[in-house]
Amino acid sequence: MVLIYSGKTLYVFIRIAFLPFGIGGLFTLMMSMTADVIDLDELKTGKRRETMRYTGGW
């Protein structure tokens, strides 16, 4: 409530409007990197172990 009355209301709403783009990019990049790690692990070990990465390997 303090931000609404401090004269920075427009600034706060602009930042909130752009927040989903950053979060969406983060999750896209994270899943892409997870796939790359799985492929690299397969090259090193010769086994596909996606389950280990997707269930508990964050």
Biopython code that builds the backbone (N, CA, C, O; Angstrom):
import numpy as np
from Bio.PDB.StructureBuilder import StructureBuilder

atoms = [
    (1, "MET", "N", (0.809, -1.197, 0.000)),
    (1, "MET", "CA", (0.000, 0.000, 0.000)),
    (1, "MET", "C", (0.848, 1.256, 0.000)),
    (1, "MET", "O", (0.400, 2.297, -0.479)),
    (2, "VAL", "N", (2.030, 1.187, 0.511)),
    (2, "VAL", "CA", (2.895, 2.359, 0.578)),
    (2, "VAL", "C", (3.268, 2.818, -0.825)),
    (2, "VAL", "O", (3.343, 4.021, -1.076)),
    (3, "LEU", "N", (3.507, 1.877, -1.752)),
    (3, "LEU", "CA", (3.895, 2.247, -3.107)),
    (3, "LEU", "C", (2.785, 2.962, -3.860)),
    (3, "LEU", "O", (3.062, 3.810, -4.708)),
    (4, "ILE", "N", (1.542, 2.638, -3.566)),
    (4, "ILE", "CA", (0.428, 3.269, -4.277)),
    (4, "ILE", "C", (0.342, 4.743, -3.924)),
    (4, "ILE", "O", (0.013, 5.552, -4.792)),
    (5, "TYR", "N", (0.616, 5.113, -2.719)),
    (5, "TYR", "CA", (0.498, 6.492, -2.287)),
    (5, "TYR", "C", (1.809, 7.270, -2.389)),
    (5, "TYR", "O", (1.838, 8.454, -2.053)),
    (6, "SER", "N", (2.881, 6.646, -2.839)),
    (6, "SER", "CA", (4.157, 7.340, -2.871)),
    (6, "SER", "C", (4.412, 8.046, -4.199)),
    (6, "SER", "O", (5.468, 8.659, -4.354)),
    (7, "GLY", "N", (3.495, 7.990, -5.163)),
    (7, "GLY", "CA", (3.670, 8.662, -6.437)),
    (7, "GLY", "C", (4.378, 7.821, -7.480)),
    (7, "GLY", "O", (4.660, 8.321, -8.570)),
    (8, "LYS", "N", (4.673, 6.577, -7.193)),
    (8, "LYS", "CA", (5.365, 5.689, -8.131)),
    (8, "LYS", "C", (4.442, 4.589, -8.644)),
    (8, "LYS", "O", (4.906, 3.510, -9.012)),
    (9, "THR", "N", (3.161, 4.853, -8.669)),
    (9, "THR", "CA", (2.191, 3.841, -9.059)),
    (9, "THR", "C", (2.404, 3.395, -10.500)),
    (9, "THR", "O", (2.396, 2.196, -10.780)),
    (10, "LEU", "N", (2.591, 4.330, -11.409)),
    (10, "LEU", "CA", (2.781, 3.985, -12.816)),
    (10, "LEU", "C", (4.036, 3.141, -13.002)),
    (10, "LEU", "O", (4.027, 2.174, -13.764)),
    (11, "TYR", "N", (5.099, 3.498, -12.320)),
    (11, "TYR", "CA", (6.351, 2.742, -12.397)),
    (11, "TYR", "C", (6.148, 1.300, -11.930)),
    (11, "TYR", "O", (6.672, 0.371, -12.545)),
    (12, "VAL", "N", (5.411, 1.113, -10.872)),
    (12, "VAL", "CA", (5.157, -0.229, -10.343)),
    (12, "VAL", "C", (4.344, -1.049, -11.328)),
    (12, "VAL", "O", (4.652, -2.219, -11.551)),
    (13, "PHE", "N", (3.315, -0.464, -11.921)),
    (13, "PHE", "CA", (2.478, -1.200, -12.870)),
    (13, "PHE", "C", (3.233, -1.532, -14.153)),
    (13, "PHE", "O", (2.989, -2.587, -14.739)),
    (14, "ILE", "N", (4.125, -0.685, -14.601)),
    (14, "ILE", "CA", (4.938, -0.979, -15.787)),
    (14, "ILE", "C", (5.860, -2.158, -15.504)),
    (14, "ILE", "O", (6.006, -3.042, -16.348)),
    (15, "ARG", "N", (6.476, -2.183, -14.344)),
    (15, "ARG", "CA", (7.343, -3.318, -13.987)),
    (15, "ARG", "C", (6.554, -4.613, -13.876)),
    (15, "ARG", "O", (7.035, -5.667, -14.292)),
    (16, "ILE", "N", (5.357, -4.550, -13.325)),
    (16, "ILE", "CA", (4.529, -5.741, -13.202)),
    (16, "ILE", "C", (4.100, -6.243, -14.576)),
    (16, "ILE", "O", (3.981, -7.451, -14.781)),
    (17, "ALA", "N", (3.865, -5.330, -15.523)),
    (17, "ALA", "CA", (3.435, -5.721, -16.866)),
    (17, "ALA", "C", (4.524, -6.493, -17.604)),
    (17, "ALA", "O", (4.210, -7.384, -18.392)),
    (18, "PHE", "N", (5.795, -6.174, -17.369)),
    (18, "PHE", "CA", (6.893, -6.847, -18.066)),
    (18, "PHE", "C", (7.422, -8.075, -17.323)),
    (18, "PHE", "O", (8.259, -8.798, -17.863)),
    (19, "LEU", "N", (6.970, -8.319, -16.136)),
    (19, "LEU", "CA", (7.436, -9.448, -15.337)),
    (19, "LEU", "C", (7.194, -10.806, -15.997)),
    (19, "LEU", "O", (8.096, -11.643, -15.954)),
    (20, "PRO", "N", (6.036, -11.079, -16.603)),
    (20, "PRO", "CA", (5.824, -12.412, -17.212)),
    (20, "PRO", "C", (6.800, -12.731, -18.338)),
    (20, "PRO", "O", (7.125, -13.901, -18.544)),
    (21, "PHE", "N", (7.278, -11.727, -19.075)),
    (21, "PHE", "CA", (8.230, -11.995, -20.146)),
    (21, "PHE", "C", (9.548, -12.540, -19.589)),
    (21, "PHE", "O", (10.124, -13.464, -20.164)),
    (22, "GLY", "N", (10.015, -11.996, -18.513)),
    (22, "GLY", "CA", (11.246, -12.485, -17.894)),
    (22, "GLY", "C", (11.088, -13.874, -17.305)),
    (22, "GLY", "O", (11.979, -14.714, -17.431)),
    (23, "ILE", "N", (9.961, -14.113, -16.665)),
    (23, "ILE", "CA", (9.720, -15.424, -16.074)),
    (23, "ILE", "C", (9.570, -16.475, -17.171)),
    (23, "ILE", "O", (10.089, -17.583, -17.039)),
    (24, "GLY", "N", (8.865, -16.139, -18.255)),
    (24, "GLY", "CA", (8.710, -17.073, -19.364)),
    (24, "GLY", "C", (10.043, -17.417, -20.007)),
    (24, "GLY", "O", (10.290, -18.572, -20.356)),
    (25, "GLY", "N", (10.902, -16.419, -20.162)),
    (25, "GLY", "CA", (12.231, -16.668, -20.709)),
    (25, "GLY", "C", (13.071, -17.539, -19.800)),
    (25, "GLY", "O", (13.838, -18.383, -20.265)),
    (26, "LEU", "N", (12.924, -17.332, -18.513)),
    (26, "LEU", "CA", (13.676, -18.133, -17.541)),
    (26, "LEU", "C", (13.299, -19.606, -17.631)),
    (26, "LEU", "O", (14.175, -20.470, -17.681)),
    (27, "PHE", "N", (12.004, -19.895, -17.651)),
    (27, "PHE", "CA", (11.579, -21.295, -17.699)),
    (27, "PHE", "C", (11.922, -21.940, -19.034)),
    (27, "PHE", "O", (12.251, -23.125, -19.078)),
    (28, "THR", "N", (11.849, -21.173, -20.134)),
    (28, "THR", "CA", (12.230, -21.716, -21.439)),
    (28, "THR", "C", (13.709, -22.069, -21.454)),
    (28, "THR", "O", (14.089, -23.145, -21.917)),
    (29, "LEU", "N", (14.530, -21.185, -20.959)),
    (29, "LEU", "CA", (15.970, -21.430, -20.918)),
    (29, "LEU", "C", (16.313, -22.585, -19.989)),
    (29, "LEU", "O", (17.197, -23.386, -20.292)),
    (30, "MET", "N", (15.626, -22.673, -18.872)),
    (30, "MET", "CA", (15.905, -23.733, -17.904)),
    (30, "MET", "C", (15.604, -25.113, -18.498)),
    (30, "MET", "O", (16.393, -26.042, -18.327)),
    (31, "MET", "N", (14.477, -25.253, -19.191)),
    (31, "MET", "CA", (14.135, -26.548, -19.779)),
    (31, "MET", "C", (15.070, -26.882, -20.942)),
    (31, "MET", "O", (15.402, -28.048, -21.155)),
    (32, "SER", "N", (15.491, -25.873, -21.685)),
    (32, "SER", "CA", (16.433, -26.114, -22.777)),
    (32, "SER", "C", (17.784, -26.575, -22.237)),
    (32, "SER", "O", (18.403, -27.479, -22.800)),
    (33, "MET", "N", (18.237, -25.968, -21.164)),
    (33, "MET", "CA", (19.503, -26.369, -20.567)),
    (33, "MET", "C", (19.407, -27.771, -19.968)),
    (33, "MET", "O", (20.378, -28.526, -20.008)),
    (34, "THR", "N", (18.246, -28.124, -19.413)),
    (34, "THR", "CA", (18.063, -29.464, -18.871)),
    (34, "THR", "C", (18.189, -30.506, -19.975)),
    (34, "THR", "O", (18.808, -31.551, -19.775)),
    (35, "ALA", "N", (17.604, -30.229, -21.138)),
    (35, "ALA", "CA", (17.725, -31.160, -22.266)),
    (35, "ALA", "C", (19.180, -31.298, -22.711)),
    (35, "ALA", "O", (19.622, -32.398, -23.044)),
    (36, "ASP", "N", (19.923, -30.201, -22.721)),
    (36, "ASP", "CA", (21.338, -30.267, -23.099)),
    (36, "ASP", "C", (22.152, -31.084, -22.096)),
    (36, "ASP", "O", (23.045, -31.838, -22.485)),
    (37, "VAL", "N", (21.849, -30.937, -20.824)),
    (37, "VAL", "CA", (22.554, -31.701, -19.794)),
    (37, "VAL", "C", (22.257, -33.191, -19.938)),
    (37, "VAL", "O", (23.145, -34.025, -19.759)),
    (38, "ILE", "N", (21.004, -33.524, -20.261)),
    (38, "ILE", "CA", (20.643, -34.930, -20.453)),
    (38, "ILE", "C", (21.398, -35.515, -21.641)),
    (38, "ILE", "O", (21.903, -36.635, -21.566)),
    (39, "ASP", "N", (21.476, -34.759, -22.741)),
    (39, "ASP", "CA", (22.216, -35.238, -23.916)),
    (39, "ASP", "C", (23.705, -35.409, -23.610)),
    (39, "ASP", "O", (24.317, -36.385, -24.044)),
    (40, "LEU", "N", (24.282, -34.483, -22.879)),
    (40, "LEU", "CA", (25.694, -34.589, -22.515)),
    (40, "LEU", "C", (25.936, -35.792, -21.603)),
    (40, "LEU", "O", (26.937, -36.494, -21.745)),
    (41, "ASP", "N", (25.016, -36.022, -20.670)),
    (41, "ASP", "CA", (25.135, -37.173, -19.787)),
    (41, "ASP", "C", (25.050, -38.478, -20.577)),
    (41, "ASP", "O", (25.741, -39.446, -20.258)),
    (42, "GLU", "N", (24.204, -38.505, -21.606)),
    (42, "GLU", "CA", (24.112, -39.714, -22.435)),
    (42, "GLU", "C", (25.413, -39.941, -23.203)),
    (42, "GLU", "O", (25.855, -41.080, -23.354)),
    (43, "LEU", "N", (26.023, -38.869, -23.685)),
    (43, "LEU", "CA", (27.295, -39.033, -24.395)),
    (43, "LEU", "C", (28.396, -39.568, -23.480)),
    (43, "LEU", "O", (29.222, -40.381, -23.895)),
    (44, "LYS", "N", (28.395, -39.102, -22.234)),
    (44, "LYS", "CA", (29.441, -39.532, -21.298)),
    (44, "LYS", "C", (29.227, -40.946, -20.772)),
    (44, "LYS", "O", (30.181, -41.712, -20.637)),
    (45, "THR", "N", (27.963, -41.297, -20.471)),
    (45, "THR", "CA", (27.708, -42.584, -19.819)),
    (45, "THR", "C", (27.147, -43.642, -20.757)),
    (45, "THR", "O", (27.266, -44.834, -20.476)),
    (46, "GLY", "N", (26.539, -43.233, -21.866)),
    (46, "GLY", "CA", (25.914, -44.178, -22.772)),
    (46, "GLY", "C", (24.523, -44.600, -22.329)),
    (46, "GLY", "O", (23.942, -45.507, -22.925)),
    (47, "LYS", "N", (23.977, -43.968, -21.302)),
    (47, "LYS", "CA", (22.647, -44.299, -20.784)),
    (47, "LYS", "C", (21.773, -43.050, -20.793)),
    (47, "LYS", "O", (22.257, -41.936, -20.594)),
    (48, "ARG", "N", (20.471, -43.253, -21.029)),
    (48, "ARG", "CA", (19.517, -42.149, -20.932)),
    (48, "ARG", "C", (18.930, -42.146, -19.524)),
    (48, "ARG", "O", (18.278, -43.106, -19.114)),
    (49, "ARG", "N", (19.164, -41.066, -18.792)),
    (49, "ARG", "CA", (18.673, -40.999, -17.411)),
    (49, "ARG", "C", (17.855, -39.726, -17.202)),
    (49, "ARG", "O", (18.132, -38.957, -16.282)),
    (50, "GLU", "N", (16.838, -39.497, -18.058)),
    (50, "GLU", "CA", (16.016, -38.297, -17.922)),
    (50, "GLU", "C", (15.267, -38.241, -16.598)),
    (50, "GLU", "O", (15.067, -37.175, -16.016)),
    (51, "THR", "N", (14.862, -39.410, -16.144)),
    (51, "THR", "CA", (14.070, -39.461, -14.928)),
    (51, "THR", "C", (14.829, -38.862, -13.748)),
    (51, "THR", "O", (14.239, -38.181, -12.910)),
    (52, "MET", "N", (16.094, -39.106, -13.684)),
    (52, "MET", "CA", (16.897, -38.552, -12.584)),
    (52, "MET", "C", (16.941, -37.034, -12.662)),
    (52, "MET", "O", (16.933, -36.365, -11.629)),
    (53, "ARG", "N", (16.987, -36.485, -13.849)),
    (53, "ARG", "CA", (17.071, -35.024, -13.994)),
    (53, "ARG", "C", (15.724, -34.345, -13.760)),
    (53, "ARG", "O", (15.651, -33.311, -13.097)),
    (54, "TYR", "N", (14.656, -34.934, -14.310)),
    (54, "TYR", "CA", (13.360, -34.265, -14.227)),
    (54, "TYR", "C", (12.673, -34.453, -12.873)),
    (54, "TYR", "O", (11.851, -33.617, -12.496)),
    (55, "THR", "N", (12.975, -35.507, -12.139)),
    (55, "THR", "CA", (12.281, -35.709, -10.874)),
    (55, "THR", "C", (13.012, -35.098, -9.678)),
    (55, "THR", "O", (12.368, -34.650, -8.729)),
    (56, "GLY", "N", (14.320, -35.073, -9.710)),
    (56, "GLY", "CA", (14.995, -34.551, -8.531)),
    (56, "GLY", "C", (16.296, -33.846, -8.822)),
    (56, "GLY", "O", (17.014, -33.470, -7.895)),
    (57, "GLY", "N", (16.612, -33.660, -10.069)),
    (57, "GLY", "CA", (17.910, -33.098, -10.393)),
    (57, "GLY", "C", (17.910, -31.641, -10.747)),
    (57, "GLY", "O", (18.729, -31.211, -11.559)),
    (58, "TRP", "N", (17.013, -30.854, -10.164)),
    (58, "TRP", "CA", (17.026, -29.421, -10.486)),
    (58, "TRP", "C", (18.242, -28.831, -9.838)),
    (58, "TRP", "O", (18.484, -27.630, -9.959)),
]
sb = StructureBuilder()
sb.init_structure("model")
sb.init_model(0)
sb.init_chain("A")
sb.init_seg("    ")
for serial, (resi, resn, name, xyz) in enumerate(atoms, 1):
    if name == "N":
        sb.init_residue(resn, " ", resi, " ")
    sb.init_atom(name, np.array(xyz, "f"), 0.0, 1.0, " ", f" {name:<3s}", serial, name[0])
structure = sb.get_structure()
